[in-house]
Amino acid sequence: MGEKERERFKRLGTQRTKEVLRKLRVLGNCANRYAYEYSEEDIKKIFDAIESKVKEIRAKFNAELPAKEKEKEFKL
């Protein structure tokens, strides 16, 4: 029984992590200053949102999750 859950976790964890990493690479394309205009504040907002979400998800894995807050939609 446990191995079945382990294999499912490995399969889904791998697949979903690859998707997150791919999306981060795509986000990195926005760093091209010849194609896009952005401010330091824009960059800060993006990375604050990403880092906050990573911290939240890590807490879930460590069973440290506080009461669930309503998720705010990200917008620059």
Secondary structure as UniProt FT lines:
FT   HELIX           2..28
FT   HELIX           29..31
FT   TURN            33..35
FT   HELIX           40..61
FT   TURN            62..63
//
